[in-house]
Amino acid sequence: MVRTMTIEDYDGVRALWLTIKGFAIRSIDDSREGIAHFLQRNPTTSVVAVEDGRIVGAILCGHDGRRGCLYHVCVSENYRMRGIGKAMVVFCMEALKKEQINKVSLIAFTANDIGNAFWRRIGWTKREDLNYYDFTLNEANITAFNR
């Protein structure tokens, strides 16, 4: 079952994140408070997949009024290749369309072979015409990668 994510899902979503090899979690942005803030700003666009009574997939999805963005797209390893990821992406796209968003982007780590293959398989286009830049406003927002 795919449904809208709420802050009550946080513990299950975080538990999922911690199982994903190579997944990056930020100390502030991905805390309960950080996710509550994100969901308050984007109450209808993020999604979880629930099977066997637990969260097996999740996407943080939001927009700035012009462009949508997908973050932290993941499916539990034991539940992959069953259409869960695609179903969650479709859910997010429909939610963004309802909010009159016409373009969606995402960032995938170059070393994320599984994720990059997924995006190509479901028809997303890798952009070669731009550079992605980043600036850290809060050095306390530390990124930790799962090993």
N, CA, C and O atoms as a DFTB+ gen file, in Angstrom:
588 C
 N C O
     1  1       0.839      -1.179       0.000
     2  2       0.000       0.000       0.000
     3  2       0.885       1.243       0.000
     4  3       1.816       1.339       0.799
     5  1       0.608       2.172      -0.869
     6  2       1.323       3.439      -0.968
     7  2       0.383       4.529      -0.474
     8  3      -0.774       4.600      -0.889
     9  1       0.893       5.382       0.420
    10  2       0.058       6.453       0.972
    11  2       0.913       7.663       1.335
    12  3       2.142       7.589       1.343
    13  1       0.254       8.768       1.631
    14  2       0.930       9.992       2.027
    15  2       1.683       9.788       3.340
    16  3       1.162       9.188       4.281
    17  1       2.903      10.289       3.390
    18  2       3.718      10.210       4.603
    19  2       3.255      11.264       5.609
    20  3       2.909      12.387       5.240
    21  1       3.256      10.881       6.879
    22  2       2.996      11.819       7.966
    23  2       4.158      11.728       8.954
    24  3       4.978      10.814       8.867
    25  1       4.229      12.655       9.875
    26  2       5.305      12.631      10.862
    27  2       5.213      11.384      11.750
    28  3       6.218      10.968      12.326
    29  1       4.037      10.791      11.868
    30  2       3.899       9.556      12.638
    31  2       4.675       8.407      12.001
    32  3       4.944       7.403      12.660
    33  1       5.034       8.544      10.737
    34  2       5.816       7.527      10.032
    35  2       7.322       7.665      10.275
    36  3       8.100       6.818       9.836
    37  1       7.728       8.715      10.962
    38  2       9.159       9.027      11.055
    39  2      10.014       7.863      11.555
    40  3      11.032       7.546      10.941
    41  1       9.628       7.233      12.640
    42  2      10.466       6.162      13.191
    43  2      10.641       5.023      12.189
    44  3      11.741       4.487      12.052
    45  1       9.584       4.650      11.495
    46  2       9.669       3.591      10.501
    47  2      10.488       4.000       9.289
    48  3      11.229       3.187       8.737
    49  1      10.362       5.248       8.874
    50  2      11.130       5.748       7.732
    51  2      12.610       5.808       8.098
    52  3      13.461       5.380       7.317
    53  1      12.918       6.329       9.266
    54  2      14.328       6.399       9.695
    55  2      14.926       4.997       9.817
    56  3      16.069       4.769       9.422
    57  1      14.158       4.073      10.360
    58  2      14.643       2.691      10.461
    59  2      14.964       2.149       9.065
    60  3      15.971       1.465       8.881
    61  1      14.110       2.452       8.084
    62  2      14.373       2.039       6.702
    63  2      15.651       2.682       6.191
    64  3      16.511       1.995       5.640
    65  1      15.787       3.996       6.367
    66  2      16.986       4.694       5.901
    67  2      18.254       4.033       6.435
    68  3      19.242       3.902       5.711
    69  1      18.227       3.621       7.687
    70  2      19.420       3.055       8.314
    71  2      19.807       1.699       7.732
    72  3      20.923       1.230       7.953
    73  1      18.896       1.062       6.990
    74  2      19.205      -0.236       6.373
    75  2      19.775      -0.111       4.966
    76  3      20.264      -1.096       4.413
    77  1      19.722       1.075       4.381
    78  2      20.101       1.258       2.985
    79  2      21.597       1.589       2.894
    80  3      22.034       2.643       3.357
    81  1      22.361       0.697       2.303
    82  2      23.798       0.891       2.150
    83  2      24.071       2.112       1.268
    84  3      23.478       2.261       0.199
    85  1      24.970       2.980       1.725
    86  2      25.332       4.168       0.983
    87  2      24.391       5.342       1.162
    88  3      24.620       6.411       0.596
    89  1      23.336       5.157       1.940
    90  2      22.352       6.207       2.162
    91  2      22.957       7.297       3.047
    92  3      23.669       6.990       4.003
    93  1      22.687       8.544       2.742
    94  2      23.224       9.667       3.512
    95  2      22.119      10.304       4.338
    96  3      21.053      10.636       3.820
    97  1      22.384      10.470       5.625
    98  2      21.422      11.075       6.548
    99  2      22.065      12.308       7.167
   100  3      23.190      12.247       7.664
   101  1      21.350      13.424       7.137
   102  2      21.843      14.675       7.728
   103  2      21.339      14.803       9.165
   104  3      20.192      14.478       9.471
   105  1      22.220      15.279      10.029
   106  2      21.918      15.335      11.462
   107  2      20.748      16.257      11.801
   108  3      19.985      15.956      12.719
   109  1      20.589      17.352      11.098
   110  2      19.497      18.295      11.377
   111  2      18.338      18.076      10.421
   112  3      17.205      17.880      10.861
   113  1      18.601      18.107       9.115
   114  2      17.526      17.999       8.117
   115  2      16.738      16.710       8.243
   116  3      15.532      16.698       8.000
   117  1      17.401      15.619       8.621
   118  2      16.738      14.316       8.687
   119  2      16.349      13.909      10.096
   120  3      15.963      12.763      10.328
   121  1      16.446      14.831      11.033
   122  2      15.951      14.573      12.390
   123  2      14.420      14.614      12.362
   124  3      13.822      15.042      11.375
   125  1      13.805      14.174      13.434
   126  2      12.334      14.234      13.522
   127  2      11.857      15.669      13.285
   128  3      10.889      15.891      12.558
   129  1      12.531      16.630      13.891
   130  2      12.142      18.038      13.749
   131  2      12.325      18.508      12.300
   132  3      11.478      19.222      11.764
   133  1      13.423      18.106      11.680
   134  2      13.667      18.495      10.296
   135  2      12.623      17.937       9.347
   136  3      12.139      18.639       8.460
   137  1      12.278      16.671       9.537
   138  2      11.264      16.045       8.682
   139  2       9.885      16.627       8.975
   140  3       9.088      16.802       8.053
   141  1       9.589      16.930      10.230
   142  2       8.309      17.573      10.568
   143  2       8.194      18.912       9.838
   144  3       7.135      19.240       9.304
   145  1       9.265      19.671       9.816
   146  2       9.275      20.954       9.113
   147  2       9.027      20.750       7.614
   148  3       8.228      21.466       7.009
   149  1       9.713      19.773       7.021
   150  2       9.545      19.488       5.599
   151  2       8.101      19.078       5.297
   152  3       7.505      19.566       4.337
   153  1       7.543      18.190       6.107
   154  2       6.173      17.717       5.864
   155  2       5.137      18.809       6.114
   156  3       4.088      18.827       5.470
   157  1       5.423      19.715       7.038
   158  2       4.509      20.832       7.274
   159  2       4.448      21.731       6.037
   160  3       3.383      22.234       5.678
   161  1       5.588      21.925       5.397
   162  2       5.657      22.753       4.195
   163  2       5.106      22.011       2.970
   164  3       4.606      22.636       2.035
   165  1       5.200      20.681       2.983
   166  2       4.777      19.833       1.855
   167  2       3.881      18.703       2.390
   168  3       4.302      17.547       2.411
   169  1       2.671      19.020       2.815
   170  2       1.867      18.020       3.540
   171  2       1.275      16.886       2.707
   172  3       0.841      15.882       3.271
   173  1       1.245      17.018       1.386
   174  2       0.523      16.016       0.582
   175  2       1.385      15.286      -0.435
   176  3       0.877      14.437      -1.168
   177  1       2.666      15.590      -0.500
   178  2       3.458      15.102      -1.624
   179  2       4.448      13.987      -1.287
   180  3       4.901      13.293      -2.198
   181  1       4.794      13.791      -0.033
   182  2       5.717      12.711       0.339
   183  2       4.937      11.416       0.517
   184  3       3.725      11.434       0.731
   185  1       5.643      10.291       0.425
   186  2       4.955       9.002       0.364
   187  2       5.721       7.929       1.127
   188  3       6.945       7.977       1.250
   189  1       4.965       6.960       1.634
   190  2       5.545       5.729       2.175
   191  2       4.836       4.541       1.536
   192  3       3.678       4.624       1.127
   193  1       5.572       3.430       1.466
   194  2       4.997       2.155       1.045
   195  2       4.997       1.254       2.272
   196  3       6.018       1.106       2.944
   197  1       3.859       0.659       2.556
   198  2       3.715      -0.191       3.731
   199  2       3.330      -1.592       3.282
   200  3       2.346      -1.777       2.564
   201  1       4.107      -2.569       3.707
   202  2       3.799      -3.981       3.455
   203  2       4.161      -4.775       4.693
   204  3       5.109      -4.440       5.402
   205  1       3.418      -5.808       4.944
   206  2       3.668      -6.672       6.103
   207  2       3.733      -5.868       7.397
   208  3       4.470      -6.216       8.320
   209  1       2.947      -4.778       7.456
   210  2       2.852      -3.979       8.674
   211  2       4.027      -3.063       8.948
   212  3       4.127      -2.499      10.038
   213  1       4.926      -2.901       7.976
   214  2       6.056      -1.987       8.202
   215  2       6.349      -1.172       6.948
   216  3       5.948      -1.529       5.840
   217  1       7.051      -0.078       7.153
   218  2       7.413       0.802       6.045
   219  2       8.566       0.174       5.279
   220  3       9.632      -0.082       5.837
   221  1       8.339      -0.071       3.988
   222  2       9.360      -0.713       3.144
   223  2       9.855       0.220       2.035
   224  3      10.755      -0.137       1.275
   225  1       9.271       1.403       1.948
   226  2       9.700       2.372       0.953
   227  2       9.284       3.761       1.381
   228  3       8.317       3.938       2.121
   229  1      10.036       4.755       0.899
   230  2       9.704       6.138       1.243
   231  2      10.318       7.096       0.239
   232  3      11.378       6.836      -0.331
   233  1       9.627       8.212       0.035
   234  2      10.154       9.326      -0.747
   235  2       9.746      10.618      -0.051
   236  3       8.571      10.821       0.256
   237  1      10.710      11.481       0.194
   238  2      10.406      12.854       0.577
   239  2      10.226      13.622      -0.720
   240  3      11.112      13.610      -1.575
   241  1       9.108      14.279      -0.875
   242  2       8.794      14.997      -2.105
   243  2       8.229      16.362      -1.738
   244  3       7.327      16.473      -0.908
   245  1       8.762      17.376      -2.357
   246  2       8.276      18.721      -2.090
   247  2       8.453      19.599      -3.308
   248  3       8.928      19.152      -4.353
   249  1       8.064      20.861      -3.160
   250  2       8.226      21.820      -4.252
   251  2       8.358      23.219      -3.693
   252  3       8.042      23.486      -2.533
   253  1       8.830      24.098      -4.546
   254  2       9.005      25.500      -4.160
   255  2       7.985      26.402      -4.854
   256  3       8.135      27.623      -4.860
   257  1       6.956      25.801      -5.433
   258  2       5.954      26.560      -6.179
   259  2       6.220      26.547      -7.668
   260  3       5.352      26.900      -8.466
   261  1       7.424      26.139      -8.044
   262  2       7.801      26.102      -9.453
   263  2       8.281      24.726      -9.880
   264  3       7.871      24.222     -10.926
   265  1       9.141      24.118      -9.087
   266  2       9.732      22.833      -9.442
   267  2       9.620      21.888      -8.258
   268  3       9.848      22.270      -7.110
   269  1       9.261      20.642      -8.563
   270  2       9.226      19.615      -7.538
   271  2      10.583      18.954      -7.415
   272  3      11.405      19.018      -8.329
   273  1      10.810      18.320      -6.280
   274  2      12.060      17.606      -6.074
   275  2      11.808      16.366      -5.225
   276  3      11.051      16.404      -4.255
   277  1      12.448      15.279      -5.601
   278  2      12.378      14.038      -4.843
   279  2      13.669      13.882      -4.044
   280  3      14.765      14.106      -4.559
   281  1      13.523      13.497      -2.784
   282  2      14.655      13.288      -1.895
   283  2      14.516      11.928      -1.222
   284  3      13.406      11.436      -1.021
   285  1      15.623      11.341      -0.884
   286  2      15.656      10.129      -0.062
   287  2      14.720       9.031      -0.585
   288  3      13.950       8.439       0.170
   289  1      14.804       8.782      -1.866
   290  2      13.999       7.723      -2.490
   291  2      14.631       6.380      -2.127
   292  3      15.794       6.133      -2.444
   293  1      13.871       5.521      -1.466
   294  2      14.442       4.216      -1.117
   295  2      13.352       3.158      -0.939
   296  3      12.215       3.443      -0.563
   297  1      13.762       1.928      -1.230
   298  2      12.930       0.749      -1.015
   299  2      13.805      -0.282      -0.319
   300  3      14.958      -0.486      -0.699
   301  1      13.262      -0.918       0.682
   302  2      13.986      -1.963       1.400
   303  2      14.491      -3.009       0.411
   304  3      13.781      -3.390      -0.520
   305  1      15.709      -3.463       0.621
   306  2      16.344      -4.393      -0.319
   307  2      15.491      -5.626      -0.598
   308  3      15.436      -6.090      -1.737
   309  1      14.830      -6.160       0.414
   310  2      14.010      -7.368       0.250
   311  2      12.712      -7.123      -0.524
   312  3      12.016      -8.079      -0.867
   313  1      12.376      -5.867      -0.803
   314  2      11.119      -5.537      -1.481
   315  2      11.348      -4.906      -2.853
   316  3      10.395      -4.447      -3.482
   317  1      12.577      -4.875      -3.319
   318  2      12.884      -4.255      -4.604
   319  2      12.449      -5.140      -5.772
   320  3      12.237      -6.344      -5.626
   321  1      12.326      -4.501      -6.934
   322  2      11.943      -5.172      -8.192
   323  2      10.509      -5.710      -8.144
   324  3      10.181      -6.693      -8.809
   325  1       9.662      -5.050      -7.347
   326  2       8.250      -5.432      -7.257
   327  2       7.326      -4.283      -7.638
   328  3       6.110      -4.382      -7.470
   329  1       7.895      -3.189      -8.151
   330  2       7.084      -2.053      -8.583
   331  2       6.793      -1.037      -7.498
   332  3       6.066      -0.073      -7.741
   333  1       7.341      -1.225      -6.307
   334  2       7.069      -0.309      -5.196
   335  2       7.668       1.063      -5.476
   336  3       6.997       2.078      -5.291
   337  1       8.916       1.107      -5.917
   338  2       9.562       2.387      -6.210
   339  2       8.800       3.170      -7.259
   340  3       8.540       4.361      -7.092
   341  1       8.446       2.497      -8.334
   342  2       7.709       3.175      -9.411
   343  2       6.352       3.658      -8.913
   344  3       5.935       4.767      -9.245
   345  1       5.660       2.844      -8.124
   346  2       4.356       3.252      -7.583
   347  2       4.491       4.494      -6.698
   348  3       3.637       5.381      -6.730
   349  1       5.553       4.553      -5.918
   350  2       5.765       5.729      -5.068
   351  2       6.067       6.961      -5.919
   352  3       5.564       8.046      -5.629
   353  1       6.883       6.809      -6.967
   354  2       7.197       7.936      -7.845
   355  2       5.923       8.434      -8.524
   356  3       5.697       9.642      -8.591
   357  1       5.101       7.538      -9.021
   358  2       3.835       7.928      -9.653
   359  2       2.960       8.682      -8.656
   360  3       2.367       9.701      -9.008
   361  1       2.873       8.201      -7.425
   362  2       2.105       8.879      -6.372
   363  2       2.594      10.317      -6.212
   364  3       1.794      11.251      -6.187
   365  1       3.918      10.489      -6.104
   366  2       4.488      11.826      -5.939
   367  2       4.184      12.716      -7.140
   368  3       3.845      13.888      -6.974
   369  1       4.301      12.168      -8.341
   370  2       4.041      12.949      -9.547
   371  2       2.588      13.426      -9.595
   372  3       2.310      14.572      -9.949
   373  1       1.679      12.539      -9.238
   374  2       0.266      12.928      -9.216
   375  2       0.011      14.001      -8.166
   376  3      -0.748      14.938      -8.410
   377  1       0.636      13.873      -7.003
   378  2       0.473      14.885      -5.946
   379  2       1.029      16.237      -6.410
   380  3       0.431      17.278      -6.141
   381  1       2.163      16.221      -7.101
   382  2       2.740      17.470      -7.608
   383  2       1.872      18.082      -8.708
   384  3       1.718      19.302      -8.767
   385  1       1.305      17.245      -9.579
   386  2       0.412      17.756     -10.627
   387  2      -0.782      18.477     -10.008
   388  3      -1.204      19.523     -10.501
   389  1      -1.323      17.918      -8.932
   390  2      -2.462      18.556      -8.249
   391  2      -2.087      19.939      -7.726
   392  3      -2.950      20.802      -7.567
   393  1      -0.808      20.147      -7.460
   394  2      -0.335      21.443      -6.969
   395  2       0.228      22.299      -8.099
   396  3       0.924      23.285      -7.856
   397  1      -0.083      21.909      -9.348
   398  2       0.281      22.643     -10.565
   399  2       1.789      22.772     -10.756
   400  3       2.277      23.790     -11.248
   401  1       2.514      21.742     -10.368
   402  2       3.952      21.677     -10.601
   403  2       4.174      20.911     -11.896
   404  3       3.621      19.827     -12.083
   405  1       4.986      21.474     -12.794
   406  2       5.154      20.919     -14.127
   407  2       6.495      20.261     -14.392
   408  3       6.661      19.606     -15.421
   409  1       7.457      20.415     -13.494
   410  2       8.780      19.837     -13.711
   411  2       9.286      19.322     -12.363
   412  3       9.064      19.937     -11.320
   413  1       9.970      18.183     -12.414
   414  2      10.456      17.537     -11.190
   415  2      11.913      17.147     -11.390
   416  3      12.306      16.696     -12.466
   417  1      12.700      17.325     -10.350
   418  2      14.101      16.933     -10.413
   419  2      14.455      16.069      -9.204
   420  3      13.689      15.952      -8.248
   421  1      15.628      15.478      -9.281
   422  2      16.152      14.705      -8.164
   423  2      17.658      14.663      -8.290
   424  3      18.217      14.958      -9.347
   425  1      18.299      14.298      -7.220
   426  2      19.750      14.135      -7.212
   427  2      20.038      12.699      -6.815
   428  3      19.502      12.203      -5.824
   429  1      20.877      12.040      -7.579
   430  2      21.305      10.679      -7.250
   431  2      22.829      10.672      -7.195
   432  3      23.489      11.187      -8.098
   433  1      23.383      10.093      -6.146
   434  2      24.835       9.989      -6.054
   435  2      25.365       9.212      -7.255
   436  3      24.758       8.225      -7.671
   437  1      26.474       9.643      -7.805
   438  2      27.031       8.971      -8.977
   439  2      27.406       7.523      -8.672
   440  3      27.373       6.677      -9.565
   441  1      27.758       7.234      -7.436
   442  2      28.139       5.864      -7.062
   443  2      26.933       4.977      -6.767
   444  3      27.100       3.795      -6.466
   445  1      25.733       5.520      -6.849
   446  2      24.516       4.766      -6.558
   447  2      24.053       4.048      -7.831
   448  3      23.106       4.482      -8.487
   449  1      24.723       2.959      -8.167
   450  2      24.417       2.234      -9.401
   451  2      22.983       1.724      -9.443
   452  3      22.328       1.800     -10.482
   453  1      22.495       1.207      -8.328
   454  2      21.128       0.675      -8.276
   455  2      20.118       1.792      -8.513
   456  3      19.194       1.641      -9.314
   457  1      20.294       2.904      -7.820
   458  2      19.373       4.027      -7.983
   459  2      19.422       4.613      -9.381
   460  3      18.379       4.889      -9.974
   461  1      20.615       4.806      -9.915
   462  2      20.732       5.379     -11.258
   463  2      20.120       4.464     -12.313
   464  3      19.503       4.944     -13.263
   465  1      20.283       3.162     -12.156
   466  2      19.648       2.218     -13.087
   467  2      18.129       2.311     -12.991
   468  3      17.440       2.255     -14.009
   469  1      17.601       2.452     -11.768
   470  2      16.158       2.593     -11.560
   471  2      15.624       3.815     -12.312
   472  3      14.628       3.715     -13.029
   473  1      16.279       4.959     -12.151
   474  2      15.780       6.180     -12.786
   475  2      15.803       6.068     -14.304
   476  3      14.871       6.517     -14.971
   477  1      16.839       5.484     -14.847
   478  2      16.883       5.284     -16.305
   479  2      15.765       4.341     -16.752
   480  3      15.110       4.580     -17.766
   481  1      15.555       3.268     -15.985
   482  2      14.558       2.257     -16.350
   483  2      13.146       2.831     -16.383
   484  3      12.330       2.411     -17.202
   485  1      12.842       3.797     -15.493
   486  2      11.474       4.328     -15.483
   487  2      11.335       5.623     -16.287
   488  3      10.326       6.320     -16.184
   489  1      12.373       5.941     -17.098
   490  2      12.222       7.004     -18.077
   491  2      12.726       8.385     -17.697
   492  3      12.434       9.347     -18.406
   493  1      13.463       8.521     -16.621
   494  2      14.015       9.828     -16.257
   495  2      15.250      10.107     -17.102
   496  3      15.939       9.182     -17.531
   497  1      15.523      11.366     -17.335
   498  2      16.641      11.794     -18.161
   499  2      17.744      12.371     -17.288
   500  3      17.501      13.238     -16.448
   501  1      18.956      11.880     -17.496
   502  2      20.114      12.436     -16.805
   503  2      20.511      13.733     -17.496
   504  3      20.721      13.758     -18.709
   505  1      20.613      14.800     -16.727
   506  2      20.984      16.099     -17.284
   507  2      22.490      16.186     -17.438
   508  3      23.235      15.903     -16.500
   509  1      22.931      16.574     -18.609
   510  2      24.352      16.778     -18.877
   511  2      24.649      18.254     -19.129
   512  3      25.801      18.633     -19.340
   513  1      23.599      19.093     -19.107
   514  2      23.740      20.487     -19.507
   515  2      23.855      21.468     -18.352
   516  3      23.803      22.680     -18.557
   517  1      24.013      20.948     -17.131
   518  2      24.128      21.854     -16.000
   519  2      25.062      21.282     -14.949
   520  3      25.398      20.098     -14.968
   521  1      25.463      22.129     -14.054
   522  2      26.278      21.730     -12.911
   523  2      25.451      21.937     -11.658
   524  3      24.681      22.892     -11.561
   525  1      25.611      21.056     -10.721
   526  2      24.905      21.152      -9.451
   527  2      25.863      21.762      -8.432
   528  3      26.966      21.252      -8.233
   529  1      25.449      22.844      -7.793
   530  2      26.270      23.510      -6.793
   531  2      25.591      23.428      -5.434
   532  3      24.370      23.311      -5.340
   533  1      26.392      23.489      -4.399
   534  2      25.905      23.317      -3.035
   535  2      26.621      24.320      -2.143
   536  3      27.812      24.567      -2.332
   537  1      25.929      24.896      -1.189
   538  2      26.535      25.788      -0.215
   539  2      25.946      25.461       1.146
   540  3      24.726      25.439       1.304
   541  1      26.789      25.210       2.116
   542  2      26.332      24.832       3.455
   543  2      26.154      26.074       4.323
   544  3      27.103      26.821       4.562
   545  1      24.934      26.281       4.787
   546  2      24.638      27.398       5.683
   547  2      24.829      27.034       7.148
   548  3      25.058      27.909       7.982
   549  1      24.736      25.747       7.466
   550  2      24.835      25.313       8.852
   551  2      25.787      24.131       8.929
   552  3      25.420      23.011       8.573
   553  1      26.988      24.369       9.385
   554  2      28.017      23.328       9.468
   555  2      27.649      22.224      10.455
   556  3      28.234      21.141      10.416
   557  1      26.687      22.483      11.339
   558  2      26.261      21.463      12.303
   559  2      25.400      20.387      11.655
   560  3      25.155      19.341      12.256
   561  1      24.947      20.634      10.446
   562  2      24.093      19.699       9.718
   563  2      24.988      18.653       9.039
   564  3      25.204      18.699       7.828
   565  1      25.486      17.744       9.810
   566  2      26.481      16.769       9.373
   567  2      25.840      15.628       8.604
   568  3      24.789      15.120       8.996
   569  1      26.472      15.223       7.508
   570  2      26.007      14.098       6.714
   571  2      26.764      12.846       7.128
   572  3      27.993      12.850       7.202
   573  1      26.023      11.771       7.398
   574  2      26.627      10.481       7.704
   575  2      26.114       9.467       6.685
   576  3      24.916       9.407       6.409
   577  1      27.025       8.673       6.129
   578  2      26.661       7.654       5.148
   579  2      26.576       6.296       5.822
   580  3      27.445       5.934       6.614
   581  1      25.521       5.540       5.506
   582  2      25.417       4.157       5.989
   583  2      26.432       3.304       5.261
   584  3      26.643       3.472       4.060
   585  1      27.045       2.413       5.963
   586  2      28.025       1.500       5.341
   587  2      27.457       0.112       5.260
   588  3      28.123      -0.800       4.770
